[in-house]
Amino acid sequence: MMRIQSQLLKVLRSATSLVSKHRLPLLVFGLFVIFETILGQALNTTWEWDAVTRSMQGYEIATKGVDWYFFEGNGHYVWLPFWQLLIGLAHSFFRVNTILIGEAMSALCAGGTAVYVFVFLRKFGLDENRSILGSMMLLTFGHYVAYSSQAMTESLSVLLFFACLYHLYQYFNSTSLKSLGIASVASLVNAATRYEAWFFLALIIGFVLFSLQNQRFRFVNIVHIVLFAVPSIVFIGLWLEYNLVMAGTIFGFRDWILAHNGHESLIYYKNAGYTLIVVLGNLFFALGAFWMSIIDQLKQLGSRKRGVQDSMLVLFALLFLGYFVYFAYSVFSGFNLGWPRHYLYFVPISTTTFMLNKFEKPASYVLLVFNIVLGMVAFAYNVQAHILYVQSGQWPGDRP
């Protein structure tokens, strides 16, 4: 038992060491976390009903028990459980409003993602000043800032997604099993947080299997990759089985969402033209024009022989293009209502690839200023949406 605890402590120290070495960005992002938490409470930026339901479910877990939540609660097989369990655990300790708990955790996750961007850029050869600038750019995206002050699952999921990519990069670069283990844990927790993580897992596995044909990746042990994926796959299998028990079908979560989201009344439902407008419009509001830097990096690679860093950029592009198609199909089929927040996974990737371009170009500065302005507009829109929610009488106040 002591040996297991010792190994777990080593893994934890390895996962957190990347921030302890860089005190200035850690201070900056710590202040951002405080700002976001205060902002969430002062402006009540939690306007989406999903944030309220997650907070209420966390309260139910803390007061009624985990067994009640999983087997007696109404429709809880629909929403992946990790975020609610985390809120419930935190409420058991702190006994404060679960919406506040969710906002604080969301802000912490956003700050953590910014630190990962800093470290990634340092790994890619940028100096400390430009790496800090790239991380701060992450915190100028309007919707990213808005959701960092909400009790939503997106901020945690983005952190887990980007942390998984960082530690996979570490594994590809050094064959460190410790890095692979951290990436596997991040993938597992994300698979228990949001369904998008299931799709990302499939793309990552496909990318690695294809890359094994590349001489540079021959050292990657296929057994290691299987071990990386198995925990997430086991959880997904158990969740599908749970849906079968609770709803009579392994895809009960999908059927429930399709039955309750009113998608058939939307103009873009099964309409390719309107779907494309919605998908591109939300891409613009979530990422501005920064997503183009992902494609630009891919074009720059050309046909030259790739190293680990170049291959990681290829993975960034594959995840973005694959997710774009998946998101468009989910909107077209009615499974997704098409919110800009679904693109937030690519905010840290976009800022990373943008900083790898020649930032000295005047066009780059213009693009940066444009995105900051767009961010202010998007954030103002989000706050206004909450005001309308309050005026309509749908906001539940401070419950639970």
C-alpha positions in Angstrom: 0.0 0.0 0.0 2.8 2.4 0.9 4.5 1.7 -2.4 1.3 2.5 -4.3 1.0 5.8 -2.4 4.6 6.6 -3.1 4.2 6.1 -6.8 1.0 8.2 -6.8 2.8 11.0 -5.1 5.6 10.8 -7.7 3.1 11.1 -10.6 1.3 14.0 -8.9 4.6 15.9 -8.4 5.5 15.2 -12.1 2.1 16.6 -13.2 2.4 19.8 -11.1 6.1 20.4 -11.5 5.6 22.3 -14.8 3.9 25.2 -13.0 6.2 25.3 -9.9 9.1 26.2 -12.2 7.5 29.3 -13.7 6.3 31.6 -10.9 5.5 34.7 -12.9 2.9 33.1 -15.2 1.5 31.2 -12.2 1.0 34.5 -10.4 -0.7 36.1 -13.4 -3.0 33.1 -13.9 -3.7 32.9 -10.2 -4.9 36.5 -10.3 -7.0 35.6 -13.4 -8.7 32.8 -11.4 -9.6 35.3 -8.6 -10.9 37.8 -11.2 -13.1 35.2 -12.9 -14.6 33.9 -9.7 -15.5 37.4 -8.6 -16.8 38.2 -12.0 -19.0 35.1 -12.0 -20.6 36.2 -8.7 -20.8 39.9 -9.4 -22.3 39.7 -12.9 -24.0 36.3 -12.6 -22.5 35.2 -15.9 -23.9 31.7 -15.3 -26.8 32.2 -17.7 -27.1 28.8 -19.4 -29.4 26.4 -17.7 -26.9 23.6 -18.1 -24.7 25.3 -15.5 -27.6 25.4 -13.1 -28.6 21.8 -13.5 -25.0 20.6 -13.0 -24.8 22.6 -9.8 -28.1 21.3 -8.6 -27.0 17.7 -9.4 -23.8 18.3 -7.4 -26.0 19.5 -4.5 -28.1 16.3 -4.8 -25.1 14.1 -4.6 -23.8 15.9 -1.5 -27.2 15.7 0.3 -28.9 12.6 -1.0 -26.0 10.4 -1.8 -24.3 8.9 -4.9 -26.6 5.9 -5.0 -29.7 8.1 -5.2 -28.1 10.2 -7.9 -27.2 7.2 -10.2 -30.2 5.0 -9.6 -33.2 7.1 -8.4 -32.5 10.5 -9.9 -34.5 11.5 -12.9 -32.5 11.1 -16.2 -29.0 11.3 -14.6 -27.8 8.7 -17.1 -27.8 11.4 -19.7 -25.1 13.6 -18.2 -21.6 12.3 -17.7 -20.9 12.3 -13.9 -17.5 13.5 -13.1 -18.2 17.3 -12.9 -21.3 16.7 -10.7 -19.4 14.3 -8.4 -16.6 16.9 -8.1 -19.1 19.7 -7.1 -20.8 17.3 -4.7 -17.5 16.4 -3.0 -16.5 20.1 -2.8 -19.9 21.0 -1.3 -19.5 18.3 1.4 -16.3 20.0 2.5 -17.0 23.7 2.1 -20.8 23.9 2.5 -21.2 26.9 0.2 -23.4 27.5 -2.8 -22.7 24.9 -5.5 -22.9 27.5 -8.3 -20.0 29.4 -6.6 -18.1 26.1 -6.3 -18.6 25.4 -10.0 -17.5 29.0 -10.9 -14.3 28.8 -8.8 -13.4 25.3 -10.2 -14.0 26.5 -13.8 -11.8 29.6 -13.3 -9.0 27.3 -11.8 -9.2 25.1 -14.8 -9.0 28.1 -17.2 -5.9 29.3 -15.4 -4.4 25.8 -15.5 -4.9 25.6 -19.3 -3.1 29.0 -19.7 -0.2 27.6 -17.8 -0.1 24.5 -20.1 -0.1 26.9 -23.1 2.9 28.7 -21.6 4.8 25.4 -21.1 3.9 24.0 -24.5 5.3 27.2 -26.2 8.5 26.9 -24.2 8.8 23.3 -25.3 8.4 24.5 -28.9 11.3 26.9 -28.5 9.7 30.3 -27.8 11.3 32.6 -25.2 9.6 33.3 -21.9 8.1 36.7 -22.8 6.5 35.3 -26.0 5.3 32.3 -24.2 3.6 34.4 -21.5 2.1 36.6 -24.3 0.7 33.5 -25.9 -0.9 32.4 -22.7 -2.4 35.8 -22.0 -3.9 35.7 -25.5 -5.8 32.6 -24.4 -7.4 34.8 -21.8 -8.6 37.5 -24.3 -11.0 35.2 -26.1 -14.5 36.4 -25.2 -16.4 33.2 -24.9 -13.4 31.5 -23.2 -13.4 34.2 -20.5 -17.2 34.1 -20.1 -17.2 30.3 -19.6 -14.3 30.5 -17.3 -16.6 32.3 -14.9 -19.4 29.8 -15.2 -20.2 26.5 -13.4 -20.0 24.6 -16.7 -18.1 21.5 -17.7 -16.3 23.1 -20.7 -13.4 24.7 -18.8 -12.5 21.5 -17.0 -12.8 19.5 -20.3 -10.6 21.9 -22.2 -7.9 21.7 -19.5 -8.0 17.8 -19.5 -7.9 17.8 -23.4 -4.9 20.1 -23.6 -3.1 18.4 -20.7 -3.6 15.0 -22.4 -2.0 16.4 -25.6 0.9 18.0 -23.7 1.8 14.7 -21.9 1.3 12.7 -25.1 3.9 15.1 -26.6 6.2 14.4 -23.7 5.7 10.7 -24.2 6.4 10.9 -28.0 9.5 12.9 -27.3 11.0 10.8 -24.4 9.0 7.5 -24.3 8.3 8.4 -20.6 5.7 6.0 -19.2 5.0 8.5 -16.5 3.9 11.1 -19.1 1.8 8.4 -20.9 0.1 7.6 -17.6 -0.8 11.2 -16.9 -2.2 11.5 -20.4 -4.2 8.4 -19.9 -5.7 9.7 -16.6 -6.5 13.1 -18.2 -8.3 11.2 -21.1 -10.2 9.0 -18.7 -11.4 11.9 -16.5 -12.4 13.8 -19.7 -14.3 10.8 -21.0 -16.3 10.9 -17.7 -16.9 14.7 -18.1 -18.0 15.4 -21.7 -18.9 13.2 -24.7 -16.6 15.2 -27.1 -13.7 13.5 -25.3 -14.9 10.1 -26.7 -14.4 11.5 -30.2 -11.0 13.0 -29.4 -9.9 9.6 -28.0 -10.8 7.9 -31.3 -8.9 10.5 -33.3 -5.8 10.3 -31.1 -5.8 6.5 -31.3 -6.1 6.6 -35.1 -3.4 9.2 -35.4 -0.9 7.2 -33.3 -1.6 3.9 -35.2 -1.1 5.7 -38.5 2.1 7.4 -37.2 3.6 4.1 -36.4 4.4 3.8 -40.1 6.6 6.8 -39.7 10.2 5.9 -38.9 10.4 8.6 -36.3 7.6 6.9 -34.3 8.8 3.3 -34.6 9.9 3.5 -30.9 6.3 4.1 -29.8 5.2 0.8 -28.3 1.8 -0.4 -29.5 1.3 -2.0 -26.1 1.8 1.4 -24.4 -0.8 3.0 -26.6 -3.3 0.2 -25.8 -2.7 0.8 -22.1 -3.2 4.6 -22.7 -6.6 4.0 -24.2 -7.9 1.1 -22.1 -9.1 3.1 -19.0 -11.1 5.5 -21.1 -12.6 2.7 -23.3 -13.5 0.7 -20.1 -15.4 3.7 -18.7 -17.2 4.3 -22.0 -18.3 0.7 -22.0 -19.5 0.9 -18.5 -21.4 4.1 -19.2 -23.1 2.5 -22.2 -24.1 -0.4 -20.0 -25.5 2.0 -17.4 -27.6 3.6 -20.1 -28.9 0.2 -21.1 -29.9 -0.5 -17.5 -31.5 2.9 -16.9 -33.0 3.7 -20.3 -33.3 0.3 -22.1 -30.8 1.3 -24.8 -27.0 1.9 -24.8 -27.6 5.3 -26.4 -30.2 6.5 -24.0 -28.3 9.8 -23.5 -28.6 10.5 -27.2 -32.2 9.6 -27.4 -33.1 11.7 -24.4 -31.3 14.8 -25.8 -33.0 14.4 -29.2 -36.4 14.1 -27.4 -35.9 17.2 -25.3 -33.9 19.8 -27.2 -36.6 20.9 -29.6 -34.3 20.6 -32.6 -37.0 19.9 -35.1 -38.2 23.5 -34.8 -34.8 24.9 -35.7 -34.2 26.2 -39.2 -30.9 24.4 -39.6 -32.2 21.0 -38.7 -31.3 18.7 -41.7 -30.7 21.8 -43.8 -27.1 21.8 -45.1 -27.0 25.5 -45.9 -28.2 26.8 -42.6 -26.1 24.2 -40.7 -23.0 25.6 -42.5 -23.9 29.1 -41.5 -24.4 28.1 -37.8 -21.2 26.1 -37.7 -19.0 28.8 -39.3 -20.7 31.6 -37.3 -20.0 29.9 -34.0 -16.5 29.1 -35.2 -16.0 32.8 -35.7 -17.4 33.8 -32.3 -15.5 31.2 -30.4 -12.1 31.5 -32.2 -12.2 34.7 -34.3 -9.8 34.1 -37.2 -7.2 32.4 -35.1 -8.3 28.9 -36.2 -6.6 29.6 -39.5 -3.2 29.4 -37.8 -3.8 25.7 -37.3 -4.2 25.2 -41.0 -1.3 27.6 -41.7 1.0 25.5 -39.6 -0.1 22.4 -41.5 0.6 24.0 -44.8 4.1 25.1 -43.7 5.0 21.6 -42.8 4.6 20.6 -46.5 6.2 17.3 -47.4 9.4 17.6 -45.4 10.3 14.9 -43.0 8.6 15.5 -39.7 10.0 15.3 -36.2 7.9 14.9 -33.0 7.1 18.6 -32.8 5.9 18.7 -36.4 3.9 15.6 -35.9 2.2 17.2 -32.9 1.1 20.1 -35.1 -0.3 17.6 -37.5 -2.3 16.1 -34.7 -3.6 19.5 -33.8 -4.8 20.0 -37.3 -6.4 16.5 -37.5 -8.3 17.1 -34.2 -9.5 20.4 -35.5 -10.6 19.3 -39.0 -12.1 16.0 -37.6 -14.0 17.9 -34.9 -15.3 20.5 -37.4 -16.9 17.7 -39.4 -18.3 16.0 -36.3 -19.7 19.2 -35.0 -21.3 20.0 -38.3 -23.0 16.6 -38.4 -24.2 16.8 -34.8 -25.8 20.2 -35.6 -27.3 18.9 -38.8 -28.7 15.8 -37.2 -30.2 17.7 -34.2 -28.0 16.2 -31.5 -26.3 19.6 -30.9 -27.8 23.0 -30.8 -24.6 24.6 -32.0 -23.2 26.8 -29.2 -19.9 28.6 -29.7 -18.7 26.9 -26.4 -18.3 23.6 -28.3 -15.3 25.1 -30.1 -13.5 26.1 -26.9 -11.3 23.0 -27.1 -9.4 24.8 -29.9 -8.7 28.1 -28.2 -5.5 26.9 -26.6 -4.5 25.1 -29.8 -5.2 28.2 -31.9 -3.2 30.5 -29.6 -0.3 28.0 -29.6 -0.1 27.6 -33.4 -0.6 31.4 -33.8 2.4 32.1 -31.6 4.5 29.7 -33.7 3.9 31.8 -36.7 6.0 34.9 -37.4 4.4 37.2 -34.9 6.5 40.1 -36.1 4.3 40.5 -39.1 2.0 43.6 -38.9 -0.9 41.4 -40.0 -0.4 39.3 -36.9 -0.8 42.3 -34.6 -3.9 43.4 -36.5 -5.3 39.9 -36.0 -4.5 40.0 -32.3 -6.2 43.4 -31.8 -9.2 42.2 -33.8 -9.6 39.1 -31.6 -9.4 41.2 -28.4 -12.2 43.4 -29.7 -14.2 40.4 -30.8 -13.7 39.0 -27.3 -15.1 42.1 -25.7 -18.2 41.9 -27.9 -18.7 38.2 -27.3 -18.4 38.7 -23.5 -20.8 41.6 -23.5 -23.2 39.4 -25.5 -22.9 36.7 -22.9 -23.7 39.0 -20.0 -26.6 40.4 -21.9 -27.9 36.9 -22.4 -27.9 36.4 -18.7 -29.8 39.7 -18.1 -32.5 38.5 -20.5 -32.6 35.2 -18.6 -33.3 37.1 -15.3 -35.9 39.4 -16.9 -37.8 36.4 -18.3 -38.1 34.9 -14.8 -36.2 31.7 -15.7 -33.1 32.4 -13.5 -33.4 30.3 -10.2 -31.5 32.8 -8.1 -29.0 31.4 -5.6 -30.3 27.9 -5.4 -29.0 25.4 -4.5 
